[in-house]
Amino acid sequence: MLAESGAERHNHRFAGVTSEAIPTSSGSHRHKIVARTDFYDHYHEIKEILTGPAIKVSDNKHVHFVSGETTENDGHFHEFQFATLIESPLLPKSKR
């Protein structure tokens, strides 16, 4: 989400990879995520955070919801919320 105001108002982008599945007691699973944002005269980190449980989007695909806040840098932090991408979105079903 946007931080600061005026000419300094900005946001960041990031990409990351989740950990292996961590089973939950409800029969679902979660993942750990660690990431660093792009650089806009500074960067932020998403320190080890857990996704929510799997959300089924088709017979063989799912996503996870994630929310939290980045580390503070340059006098501010960013709140974030996103969904992970669908697992193996470019691979045909026979290669999964």
PyMOL commands that set and color helices and strands:
alter all, ss='L'
color gray80, all
select helices_A, chain A and resi 6-8+93-95
alter helices_A, ss='H'
color red, helices_A
select strands_A, chain A and resi 22-23+29-30+32-36+45-50+54-58+61-69+79-83
alter strands_A, ss='S'
color yellow, strands_A
deselect
rebuild
show_as cartoon
